[in-house]
Every structure is written in structure tokens, then in C-alpha cells.
Amino acid sequence: MNSERTIFSQIMDFLPMYEFRKCISRYSGNYKVK
């Protein structure tokens, strides 16, 4: 099992939350998400 942090969690530390949400809304990241 991998004990290191995932790349996604490292990116989330780097990006502010509003930038992440802006990317989600730009690329329709929540499309068909329940």
C-alpha cells in the first residue's frame, strides 16, 4: 500500500479552493455527479 500522499492531495495543498472551484465550473466538473 502506498504510504505517500497522492498527487491530487499535493495539488490541493498548492491550489487555493476558489481556483479549484473555478476550474470545476469552467470544465463542468460536476456534470452528472450525484
PyMOL Python script that loads the backbone (N, CA, C, O; Angstrom):
from pymol import cmd

cmd.read_pdbstr("""\
ATOM      1  N   MET A   1       0.845  -1.188   0.000  1.00  0.00           N
ATOM      2  CA  MET A   1       0.000   0.000   0.000  1.00  0.00           C
ATOM      3  C   MET A   1       0.883   1.242   0.000  1.00  0.00           C
ATOM      4  O   MET A   1       1.935   1.269   0.640  1.00  0.00           O
ATOM      5  N   ASN A   2       0.453   2.247  -0.711  1.00  0.00           N
ATOM      6  CA  ASN A   2       1.245   3.467  -0.841  1.00  0.00           C
ATOM      7  C   ASN A   2       1.092   4.323   0.413  1.00  0.00           C
ATOM      8  O   ASN A   2      -0.018   4.708   0.780  1.00  0.00           O
ATOM      9  N   SER A   3       2.209   4.615   1.062  1.00  0.00           N
ATOM     10  CA  SER A   3       2.153   5.426   2.283  1.00  0.00           C
ATOM     11  C   SER A   3       2.372   6.906   2.002  1.00  0.00           C
ATOM     12  O   SER A   3       2.186   7.739   2.889  1.00  0.00           O
ATOM     13  N   GLU A   4       2.764   7.238   0.782  1.00  0.00           N
ATOM     14  CA  GLU A   4       2.980   8.639   0.430  1.00  0.00           C
ATOM     15  C   GLU A   4       1.661   9.297   0.064  1.00  0.00           C
ATOM     16  O   GLU A   4       0.654   8.634  -0.182  1.00  0.00           O
ATOM     17  N   ARG A   5       1.701  10.612   0.037  1.00  0.00           N
ATOM     18  CA  ARG A   5       0.490  11.353  -0.331  1.00  0.00           C
ATOM     19  C   ARG A   5       0.262  11.256  -1.829  1.00  0.00           C
ATOM     20  O   ARG A   5       1.206  11.151  -2.613  1.00  0.00           O
ATOM     21  N   THR A   6      -1.006  11.293  -2.212  1.00  0.00           N
ATOM     22  CA  THR A   6      -1.331  11.223  -3.633  1.00  0.00           C
ATOM     23  C   THR A   6      -1.012  12.553  -4.300  1.00  0.00           C
ATOM     24  O   THR A   6      -0.878  13.583  -3.641  1.00  0.00           O
ATOM     25  N   ILE A   7      -0.895  12.508  -5.605  1.00  0.00           N
ATOM     26  CA  ILE A   7      -0.603  13.723  -6.365  1.00  0.00           C
ATOM     27  C   ILE A   7      -1.751  14.710  -6.239  1.00  0.00           C
ATOM     28  O   ILE A   7      -1.535  15.919  -6.158  1.00  0.00           O
ATOM     29  N   PHE A   8      -2.991  14.182  -6.222  1.00  0.00           N
ATOM     30  CA  PHE A   8      -4.149  15.063  -6.094  1.00  0.00           C
ATOM     31  C   PHE A   8      -4.117  15.839  -4.782  1.00  0.00           C
ATOM     32  O   PHE A   8      -4.431  17.029  -4.770  1.00  0.00           O
ATOM     33  N   SER A   9      -3.747  15.197  -3.685  1.00  0.00           N
ATOM     34  CA  SER A   9      -3.701  15.901  -2.397  1.00  0.00           C
ATOM     35  C   SER A   9      -2.579  16.929  -2.373  1.00  0.00           C
ATOM     36  O   SER A   9      -2.712  17.964  -1.721  1.00  0.00           O
ATOM     37  N   GLN A  10      -1.482  16.667  -3.066  1.00  0.00           N
ATOM     38  CA  GLN A  10      -0.403  17.648  -3.143  1.00  0.00           C
ATOM     39  C   GLN A  10      -0.828  18.854  -3.966  1.00  0.00           C
ATOM     40  O   GLN A  10      -0.479  19.987  -3.633  1.00  0.00           O
ATOM     41  N   ILE A  11      -1.576  18.622  -5.035  1.00  0.00           N
ATOM     42  CA  ILE A  11      -2.076  19.735  -5.853  1.00  0.00           C
ATOM     43  C   ILE A  11      -3.071  20.565  -5.057  1.00  0.00           C
ATOM     44  O   ILE A  11      -3.083  21.792  -5.161  1.00  0.00           O
ATOM     45  N   MET A  12      -3.905  19.905  -4.263  1.00  0.00           N
ATOM     46  CA  MET A  12      -4.893  20.632  -3.468  1.00  0.00           C
ATOM     47  C   MET A  12      -4.234  21.504  -2.406  1.00  0.00           C
ATOM     48  O   MET A  12      -4.793  22.537  -2.037  1.00  0.00           O
ATOM     49  N   ASP A  13      -3.071  21.122  -1.908  1.00  0.00           N
ATOM     50  CA  ASP A  13      -2.333  21.985  -0.989  1.00  0.00           C
ATOM     51  C   ASP A  13      -1.801  23.211  -1.708  1.00  0.00           C
ATOM     52  O   ASP A  13      -1.693  24.286  -1.117  1.00  0.00           O
ATOM     53  N   PHE A  14      -1.469  23.057  -2.975  1.00  0.00           N
ATOM     54  CA  PHE A  14      -0.889  24.153  -3.745  1.00  0.00           C
ATOM     55  C   PHE A  14      -1.950  25.137  -4.227  1.00  0.00           C
ATOM     56  O   PHE A  14      -1.733  26.349  -4.195  1.00  0.00           O
ATOM     57  N   LEU A  15      -3.102  24.621  -4.674  1.00  0.00           N
ATOM     58  CA  LEU A  15      -4.155  25.473  -5.233  1.00  0.00           C
ATOM     59  C   LEU A  15      -5.083  25.992  -4.138  1.00  0.00           C
ATOM     60  O   LEU A  15      -5.475  25.236  -3.249  1.00  0.00           O
ATOM     61  N   PRO A  16      -5.434  27.269  -4.195  1.00  0.00           N
ATOM     62  CA  PRO A  16      -6.498  27.749  -3.309  1.00  0.00           C
ATOM     63  C   PRO A  16      -7.839  27.128  -3.717  1.00  0.00           C
ATOM     64  O   PRO A  16      -8.024  26.737  -4.869  1.00  0.00           O
ATOM     65  N   MET A  17      -8.760  27.045  -2.772  1.00  0.00           N
ATOM     66  CA  MET A  17     -10.038  26.376  -3.034  1.00  0.00           C
ATOM     67  C   MET A  17     -10.851  27.106  -4.100  1.00  0.00           C
ATOM     68  O   MET A  17     -11.525  26.456  -4.898  1.00  0.00           O
ATOM     69  N   TYR A  18     -10.805  28.445  -4.135  1.00  0.00           N
ATOM     70  CA  TYR A  18     -11.603  29.150  -5.145  1.00  0.00           C
ATOM     71  C   TYR A  18     -11.070  28.900  -6.546  1.00  0.00           C
ATOM     72  O   TYR A  18     -11.850  28.883  -7.498  1.00  0.00           O
ATOM     73  N   GLU A  19      -9.763  28.704  -6.702  1.00  0.00           N
ATOM     74  CA  GLU A  19      -9.218  28.373  -8.019  1.00  0.00           C
ATOM     75  C   GLU A  19      -9.687  26.983  -8.450  1.00  0.00           C
ATOM     76  O   GLU A  19      -9.999  26.758  -9.620  1.00  0.00           O
ATOM     77  N   PHE A  20      -9.732  26.062  -7.500  1.00  0.00           N
ATOM     78  CA  PHE A  20     -10.197  24.709  -7.800  1.00  0.00           C
ATOM     79  C   PHE A  20     -11.655  24.726  -8.227  1.00  0.00           C
ATOM     80  O   PHE A  20     -12.029  24.066  -9.197  1.00  0.00           O
ATOM     81  N   ARG A  21     -12.484  25.480  -7.506  1.00  0.00           N
ATOM     82  CA  ARG A  21     -13.905  25.560  -7.862  1.00  0.00           C
ATOM     83  C   ARG A  21     -14.111  26.276  -9.192  1.00  0.00           C
ATOM     84  O   ARG A  21     -15.045  25.960  -9.929  1.00  0.00           O
ATOM     85  N   LYS A  22     -13.246  27.234  -9.502  1.00  0.00           N
ATOM     86  CA  LYS A  22     -13.341  27.932 -10.782  1.00  0.00           C
ATOM     87  C   LYS A  22     -13.053  26.968 -11.930  1.00  0.00           C
ATOM     88  O   LYS A  22     -13.715  27.023 -12.966  1.00  0.00           O
ATOM     89  N   CYS A  23     -12.074  26.091 -11.752  1.00  0.00           N
ATOM     90  CA  CYS A  23     -11.778  25.084 -12.775  1.00  0.00           C
ATOM     91  C   CYS A  23     -12.926  24.097 -12.923  1.00  0.00           C
ATOM     92  O   CYS A  23     -13.245  23.680 -14.037  1.00  0.00           O
ATOM     93  N   ILE A  24     -13.548  23.718 -11.814  1.00  0.00           N
ATOM     94  CA  ILE A  24     -14.683  22.795 -11.874  1.00  0.00           C
ATOM     95  C   ILE A  24     -15.832  23.415 -12.658  1.00  0.00           C
ATOM     96  O   ILE A  24     -16.439  22.755 -13.501  1.00  0.00           O
ATOM     97  N   SER A  25     -16.130  24.683 -12.383  1.00  0.00           N
ATOM     98  CA  SER A  25     -17.245  25.307 -13.090  1.00  0.00           C
ATOM     99  C   SER A  25     -16.905  25.563 -14.554  1.00  0.00           C
ATOM    100  O   SER A  25     -17.790  25.504 -15.407  1.00  0.00           O
ATOM    101  N   ARG A  26     -15.651  25.843 -14.858  1.00  0.00           N
ATOM    102  CA  ARG A  26     -15.255  26.104 -16.240  1.00  0.00           C
ATOM    103  C   ARG A  26     -15.378  24.858 -17.099  1.00  0.00           C
ATOM    104  O   ARG A  26     -15.843  24.930 -18.237  1.00  0.00           O
ATOM    105  N   TYR A  27     -14.967  23.719 -16.566  1.00  0.00           N
ATOM    106  CA  TYR A  27     -14.950  22.492 -17.352  1.00  0.00           C
ATOM    107  C   TYR A  27     -16.098  21.551 -17.019  1.00  0.00           C
ATOM    108  O   TYR A  27     -16.055  20.371 -17.368  1.00  0.00           O
ATOM    109  N   SER A  28     -17.126  22.064 -16.347  1.00  0.00           N
ATOM    110  CA  SER A  28     -18.307  21.274 -15.975  1.00  0.00           C
ATOM    111  C   SER A  28     -17.900  20.002 -15.232  1.00  0.00           C
ATOM    112  O   SER A  28     -18.327  18.903 -15.585  1.00  0.00           O
ATOM    113  N   GLY A  29     -17.081  20.161 -14.216  1.00  0.00           N
ATOM    114  CA  GLY A  29     -16.569  19.020 -13.465  1.00  0.00           C
ATOM    115  C   GLY A  29     -17.625  18.317 -12.639  1.00  0.00           C
ATOM    116  O   GLY A  29     -17.451  17.148 -12.296  1.00  0.00           O
ATOM    117  N   ASN A  30     -18.722  18.998 -12.308  1.00  0.00           N
ATOM    118  CA  ASN A  30     -19.775  18.378 -11.510  1.00  0.00           C
ATOM    119  C   ASN A  30     -20.902  17.829 -12.373  1.00  0.00           C
ATOM    120  O   ASN A  30     -21.967  17.498 -11.853  1.00  0.00           O
ATOM    121  N   TYR A  31     -20.689  17.728 -13.672  1.00  0.00           N
ATOM    122  CA  TYR A  31     -21.711  17.220 -14.570  1.00  0.00           C
ATOM    123  C   TYR A  31     -21.971  15.750 -14.272  1.00  0.00           C
ATOM    124  O   TYR A  31     -21.045  14.938 -14.283  1.00  0.00           O
ATOM    125  N   LYS A  32     -23.218  15.408 -14.007  1.00  0.00           N
ATOM    126  CA  LYS A  32     -23.680  14.047 -13.696  1.00  0.00           C
ATOM    127  C   LYS A  32     -23.065  13.489 -12.417  1.00  0.00           C
ATOM    128  O   LYS A  32     -22.916  12.273 -12.293  1.00  0.00           O
ATOM    129  N   VAL A  33     -22.711  14.335 -11.476  1.00  0.00           N
ATOM    130  CA  VAL A  33     -22.217  13.876 -10.173  1.00  0.00           C
ATOM    131  C   VAL A  33     -23.380  13.899  -9.204  1.00  0.00           C
ATOM    132  O   VAL A  33     -24.075  14.908  -9.080  1.00  0.00           O
ATOM    133  N   LYS A  34     -23.595  12.783  -8.514  1.00  0.00           N
ATOM    134  CA  LYS A  34     -24.701  12.714  -7.553  1.00  0.00           C
ATOM    135  C   LYS A  34     -24.216  13.046  -6.168  1.00  0.00           C
ATOM    136  O   LYS A  34     -25.002  13.041  -5.221  1.00  0.00           O
TER     137      LYS A  34
END
""", "prot")
cmd.dss("prot")
cmd.show_as("cartoon", "prot")
cmd.util.cbc("prot")
cmd.orient("prot")
